[in-house]
Amino acid sequence: QVRLVESGGGSVQTGGSLTLTCSYSVDDDASRCMTWFRQADGNEREEVAGIYSHGLRAYYADSVKGRFTNYQDHAENDLYLGMNDLKPEDRALYYCATILTVCGSWFREQWNNRRLYHSWGQGTQVTVSS
C-alpha cells in the first residue's frame, strides 16, 4: 500500500522560502513518477513539479520555473519541493502524488495529467502574505 505524507508548509512573506517534504512508502521509488500538485481556494488542482529519477528528469509548471526545485532522497524515501521567491499566488494546499505504474519516457508528456495519479497525500498548506 502506498502512503504519502506531506509536511513543511507554513506562512511566509513575499520573497520568502520554504521546503516541503513528502515522506513516502512505495516500492522501487526510483522507477516511480512523483509529482507535486497544489490547489488554491476556488481553483482546480494544478501541477507544480514532477520527477522521474530513473530518467533523471524533472518537470516544472511555467509559473514556478526558476523558483522551485523538485528532488528526492532515495535513502530516506523523501521527496522535496524547495520553493524560493514565493509570491502571493503560490498560496495553496500542496499535495504529492504518485502513479502506480512504472515510470518512463511517456512521463515527459503526461506528468501534468492529474487523472493518472493513483495515490495522494493529505496536503500541506502554504500561505504567502504580501
Accessible surface in RSA format (square Angstrom, percent):
REM  Atomic radii and reference values for relative SASA: ProtOr
REM  Chains: A
REM  Algorithm: Lee & Richards
REM  Probe-radius: 1.40
REM  Slices: 20
REM RES _ NUM      All-atoms   Total-Side   Main-Chain    Non-polar    All polar
REM                ABS   REL    ABS   REL    ABS   REL    ABS   REL    ABS   REL
RES GLN A   1   218.74 122.3 140.75 102.9  77.99 185.7  59.36 126.3 159.38 120.9
RES VAL A   2    35.37  23.3  16.62  15.0  18.75  45.2  16.65  14.5  18.72  50.8
RES ARG A   3   161.60  67.9 158.02  80.6   3.58   8.5  54.40  74.3 107.20  65.0
RES LEU A   4    10.43   5.8   0.71   0.5   9.72  24.4   0.71   0.5   9.72  26.2
RES VAL A   5    49.83  32.8  48.99  44.4   0.84   2.0  48.99  42.6   0.84   2.3
RES GLU A   6     6.26   3.6   0.00   0.0   6.26  14.9   0.00   0.0   6.26   5.1
RES SER A   7    56.37  47.6  52.55  70.1   3.83   8.8  39.65  84.4  16.73  23.4
RES GLY A   8    37.44  46.2   0.00   N/A  37.44  46.2  24.23  66.5  13.21  29.6
RES GLY A   9    29.95  36.9   0.00   N/A  29.95  36.9   2.70   7.4  27.25  61.0
RES GLY A  10    28.09  34.6   0.00   N/A  28.09  34.6  27.77  76.2   0.32   0.7
RES SER A  11    93.52  79.0  62.68  83.7  30.84  71.0  37.00  78.8  56.52  79.2
RES VAL A  12    28.67  18.9  19.16  17.3   9.51  22.9  27.90  24.2   0.76   2.1
RES GLN A  13   136.05  76.1 132.03  96.5   4.01   9.6  35.90  76.4 100.15  76.0
RES THR A  14    70.34  50.0  47.76  48.4  22.58  53.8  47.56  63.9  22.78  34.4
RES GLY A  15    42.93  52.9   0.00   N/A  42.93  52.9  19.67  54.0  23.25  52.1
RES GLY A  16    23.22  28.6   0.00   N/A  23.22  28.6  22.39  61.4   0.83   1.9
RES SER A  17    65.22  55.1  45.60  60.9  19.62  45.2  29.75  63.3  35.47  49.7
RES LEU A  18    33.70  18.8  27.13  19.4   6.57  16.5  32.99  23.2   0.70   1.9
RES THR A  19    67.40  47.9  52.36  53.1  15.04  35.8  25.84  34.7  41.56  62.8
RES LEU A  20     0.00   0.0   0.00   0.0   0.00   0.0   0.00   0.0   0.00   0.0
RES THR A  21    27.17  19.3  27.17  27.5   0.00   0.0  11.48  15.4  15.69  23.7
RES CYS A  22     0.00   0.0   0.00   0.0   0.00   0.0   0.00   0.0   0.00   0.0
RES SER A  23    49.43  41.8  46.70  62.3   2.74   6.3  28.55  60.8  20.88  29.3
RES TYR A  24    10.97   5.1   0.00   0.0  10.97  28.5   2.13   1.6   8.83  10.9
RES SER A  25    54.54  46.1  49.48  66.0   5.06  11.7  48.64 103.6   5.91   8.3
RES VAL A  26    18.32  12.1   0.20   0.2  18.12  43.7   5.80   5.0  12.52  34.0
RES ASP A  27   116.17  81.4 109.72 109.2   6.45  15.2  28.67  67.5  87.50  87.3
RES ASP A  28    93.59  65.6  70.11  69.8  23.49  55.5  38.51  90.6  55.08  54.9
RES ASP A  29    17.91  12.5  17.50  17.4   0.41   1.0   0.27   0.6  17.64  17.6
RES ALA A  30    23.18  21.3  22.98  35.5   0.20   0.4  22.98  32.4   0.20   0.5
RES SER A  31     8.83   7.5   8.83  11.8   0.00   0.0   3.24   6.9   5.59   7.8
RES ARG A  32    38.31  16.1  37.99  19.4   0.32   0.8   2.68   3.7  35.62  21.6
RES CYS A  33     0.00   0.0   0.00   0.0   0.00   0.0   0.00   0.0   0.00   0.0
RES MET A  34     0.12   0.1   0.12   0.1   0.00   0.0   0.12   0.1   0.00   0.0
RES THR A  35     0.00   0.0   0.00   0.0   0.00   0.0   0.00   0.0   0.00   0.0
RES TRP A  36     0.00   0.0   0.00   0.0   0.00   0.0   0.00   0.0   0.00   0.0
RES PHE A  37     0.86   0.4   0.86   0.5   0.00   0.0   0.86   0.5   0.00   0.0
RES ARG A  38    12.87   5.4  12.87   6.6   0.00   0.0   1.88   2.6  10.99   6.7
RES GLN A  39    61.61  34.5  56.23  41.1   5.38  12.8  10.91  23.2  50.70  38.5
RES ALA A  40    30.33  27.9  25.27  39.0   5.06  11.5  26.64  37.5   3.69   9.8
RES ASP A  41   136.57  95.7 108.54 108.0  28.03  66.3  44.09 103.8  92.48  92.2
RES GLY A  42    90.04 111.0   0.00   N/A  90.04 111.0  44.80 122.9  45.24 101.3
RES ASN A  43    89.30  61.6  77.46  74.9  11.84  28.5  16.62  40.0  72.68  70.2
RES GLU A  44   129.65  74.4 115.85  87.6  13.80  32.9  49.64  96.0  80.01  65.3
RES ARG A  45    59.02  24.8  53.61  27.3   5.41  12.9   8.25  11.3  50.78  30.8
RES GLU A  46    77.60  44.6  74.95  56.7   2.65   6.3  25.66  49.6  51.94  42.4
RES GLU A  47    46.84  26.9  44.02  33.3   2.82   6.7   0.29   0.6  46.55  38.0
RES VAL A  48     0.41   0.3   0.28   0.3   0.13   0.3   0.41   0.4   0.00   0.0
RES ALA A  49     0.00   0.0   0.00   0.0   0.00   0.0   0.00   0.0   0.00   0.0
RES GLY A  50     0.00   0.0   0.00   N/A   0.00   0.0   0.00   0.0   0.00   0.0
RES ILE A  51    17.12   9.7  17.12  12.8   0.00   0.0  17.12  12.3   0.00   0.0
RES TYR A  52    31.09  14.5  31.09  17.7   0.00   0.0   8.78   6.6  22.31  27.5
RES SER A  53    15.06  12.7   9.00  12.0   6.07  14.0   6.68  14.2   8.38  11.7
RES HIS A  54   114.23  62.4  83.62  58.1  30.61  78.3  52.63  54.2  61.60  71.7
RES GLY A  55    25.35  31.3   0.00   N/A  25.35  31.3  18.37  50.4   6.98  15.6
RES LEU A  56   158.54  88.3 130.70  93.5  27.84  70.0 137.60  96.6  20.93  56.3
RES ARG A  57   141.25  59.3 138.62  70.7   2.63   6.3  19.48  26.6 121.77  73.8
RES ALA A  58    46.20  42.5  20.98  32.4  25.22  57.4  20.98  29.5  25.22  66.8
RES TYR A  59    37.78  17.6  34.37  19.6   3.41   8.9  31.53  23.7   6.25   7.7
RES TYR A  60    47.62  22.2  37.15  21.1  10.48  27.3  30.74  23.1  16.89  20.8
RES ALA A  61    16.78  15.4  10.97  16.9   5.81  13.2  16.78  23.6   0.00   0.0
RES ASP A  62   121.11  84.8  97.80  97.3  23.31  55.1  37.80  89.0  83.30  83.1
RES SER A  63    67.14  56.7  43.75  58.4  23.38  53.9  51.24 109.1  15.90  22.3
RES VAL A  64     0.30   0.2   0.30   0.3   0.00   0.0   0.30   0.3   0.00   0.0
RES LYS A  65   121.40  59.2 101.83  62.5  19.57  46.6  57.47  51.7  63.93  68.1
RES GLY A  66    87.97 108.5   0.00   N/A  87.97 108.5  43.99 120.7  43.98  98.5
RES ARG A  67    25.62  10.8  21.72  11.1   3.90   9.3  19.97  27.3   5.65   3.4
RES PHE A  68     6.82   3.4   0.00   0.0   6.82  17.7   0.00   0.0   6.82  19.5
RES THR A  69    71.68  51.0  71.43  72.4   0.25   0.6  44.13  59.3  27.55  41.7
RES ASN A  70     5.80   4.0   0.00   0.0   5.80  14.0   0.00   0.0   5.80   5.6
RES TYR A  71    96.44  45.0  96.31  54.8   0.14   0.4  70.72  53.1  25.72  31.7
RES GLN A  72    28.42  15.9   2.10   1.5  26.32  62.7   1.76   3.7  26.66  20.2
RES ASP A  73    48.73  34.1  43.90  43.7   4.83  11.4  13.86  32.6  34.88  34.8
RES HIS A  74    77.41  42.3  64.10  44.6  13.31  34.1  55.94  57.7  21.47  25.0
RES ALA A  75    98.50  90.6  54.93  84.8  43.58  99.1  67.25  94.7  31.25  82.8
RES GLU A  76   112.28  64.5  94.77  71.7  17.50  41.7  21.17  40.9  91.11  74.4
RES ASN A  77    53.24  36.7  52.62  50.9   0.62   1.5   9.89  23.8  43.36  41.9
RES ASP A  78    21.65  15.2  21.65  21.5   0.00   0.0   0.00   0.0  21.65  21.6
RES LEU A  79     0.00   0.0   0.00   0.0   0.00   0.0   0.00   0.0   0.00   0.0
RES TYR A  80    42.94  20.0  42.94  24.4   0.00   0.0  24.08  18.1  18.85  23.2
RES LEU A  81     0.00   0.0   0.00   0.0   0.00   0.0   0.00   0.0   0.00   0.0
RES GLY A  82    11.72  14.4   0.00   N/A  11.72  14.4  11.30  31.0   0.41   0.9
RES MET A  83     1.09   0.6   0.00   0.0   1.09   2.6   0.00   0.0   1.09   1.4
RES ASN A  84    80.28  55.4  80.28  77.6   0.00   0.0  18.17  43.7  62.12  60.0
RES ASP A  85    71.96  50.4  68.10  67.8   3.86   9.1  22.01  51.8  49.96  49.8
RES LEU A  86     0.00   0.0   0.00   0.0   0.00   0.0   0.00   0.0   0.00   0.0
RES LYS A  87    73.79  36.0  73.79  45.3   0.00   0.0  25.98  23.4  47.81  50.9
RES PRO A  88    56.53  41.2  48.52  44.2   8.01  29.1  48.88  40.4   7.64  47.5
RES GLU A  89   120.92  69.4  95.86  72.5  25.06  59.7  62.22 120.3  58.70  47.9
RES ASP A  90     0.30   0.2   0.30   0.3   0.00   0.0   0.00   0.0   0.30   0.3
RES ARG A  91   118.89  49.9 115.65  59.0   3.23   7.7  29.49  40.3  89.39  54.2
RES ALA A  92     3.80   3.5   1.53   2.4   2.28   5.2   3.80   5.4   0.00   0.0
RES LEU A  93    52.99  29.5  52.17  37.3   0.81   2.0  52.17  36.6   0.81   2.2
RES TYR A  94     0.00   0.0   0.00   0.0   0.00   0.0   0.00   0.0   0.00   0.0
RES TYR A  95    22.82  10.7  22.82  13.0   0.00   0.0   7.57   5.7  15.26  18.8
RES CYS A  96     0.00   0.0   0.00   0.0   0.00   0.0   0.00   0.0   0.00   0.0
RES ALA A  97     0.00   0.0   0.00   0.0   0.00   0.0   0.00   0.0   0.00   0.0
RES THR A  98     0.12   0.1   0.12   0.1   0.00   0.0   0.12   0.2   0.00   0.0
RES ILE A  99     4.09   2.3   4.09   3.0   0.00   0.0   4.09   2.9   0.00   0.0
RES LEU A 100    79.85  44.5  68.33  48.9  11.52  29.0  68.57  48.2  11.28  30.4
RES THR A 101    81.08  57.7  74.81  75.8   6.27  14.9  75.04 100.8   6.04   9.1
RES VAL A 102   104.56  68.8  93.29  84.5  11.28  27.2  93.61  81.3  10.95  29.7
RES CYS A 103     7.56   5.7   0.00   0.0   7.56  17.8   0.00   0.0   7.56   8.1
RES GLY A 104    14.16  17.5   0.00   N/A  14.16  17.5  13.70  37.6   0.46   1.0
RES SER A 105   105.81  89.4  83.14 111.0  22.67  52.2  56.75 120.8  49.06  68.7
RES TRP A 106    94.35  37.9  83.53  40.4  10.83  25.4  83.39  44.5  10.96  17.8
RES PHE A 107     0.27   0.1   0.27   0.2   0.00   0.0   0.27   0.2   0.00   0.0
RES ARG A 108   162.99  68.4 152.91  77.9  10.08  24.0  29.09  39.8 133.89  81.1
RES GLU A 109   129.20  74.2 109.11  82.5  20.09  47.8  49.13  95.0  80.07  65.4
RES GLN A 110    70.85  39.6  70.55  51.6   0.30   0.7  15.21  32.4  55.64  42.2
RES TRP A 111    21.75   8.7  21.75  10.5   0.00   0.0   6.89   3.7  14.86  24.1
RES ASN A 112    71.36  49.2  58.27  56.3  13.08  31.5   1.33   3.2  70.03  67.7
RES ASN A 113    45.81  31.6  39.50  38.2   6.31  15.2  15.43  37.1  30.38  29.4
RES ARG A 114    81.15  34.1  75.55  38.5   5.59  13.3  11.90  16.3  69.25  42.0
RES ARG A 115   197.81  83.1 163.30  83.2  34.51  82.2  70.21  96.0 127.60  77.3
RES LEU A 116    59.62  33.2  55.30  39.6   4.32  10.9  58.79  41.3   0.83   2.2
RES TYR A 117    13.22   6.2   0.00   0.0  13.22  34.4   0.13   0.1  13.09  16.1
RES HIS A 118   105.89  57.9  71.75  49.9  34.14  87.3  48.23  49.7  57.66  67.1
RES SER A 119    20.31  17.2  16.05  21.4   4.25   9.8   9.65  20.5  10.66  14.9
RES TRP A 120    78.07  31.3  48.42  23.4  29.65  69.6  37.60  20.0  40.47  65.7
RES GLY A 121    10.14  12.5   0.00   N/A  10.14  12.5   2.74   7.5   7.40  16.6
RES GLN A 122   108.32  60.6  83.37  60.9  24.95  59.4  72.85 155.1  35.48  26.9
RES GLY A 123     9.59  11.8   0.00   N/A   9.59  11.8   0.00   0.0   9.59  21.5
RES THR A 124    16.62  11.8  11.52  11.7   5.10  12.2   6.21   8.3  10.41  15.7
RES GLN A 125    81.89  45.8  73.37  53.6   8.52  20.3  47.38 100.9  34.51  26.2
RES VAL A 126     0.00   0.0   0.00   0.0   0.00   0.0   0.00   0.0   0.00   0.0
RES THR A 127    30.93  22.0  30.89  31.3   0.04   0.1  20.42  27.4  10.50  15.9
RES VAL A 128     7.38   4.9   0.00   0.0   7.38  17.8   0.00   0.0   7.38  20.0
RES SER A 129    56.07  47.4  50.09  66.8   5.98  13.8  43.66  93.0  12.41  17.4
RES SER A 130   127.92 108.1  68.20  91.0  59.73 137.6  55.39 117.9  72.54 101.6
END  Absolute sums over single chains surface
CHAIN  1 A     6741.1       5255.4       1485.7       3136.2       3604.9
END  Absolute sums over all chains
TOTAL          6741.1       5255.4       1485.7       3136.2       3604.9
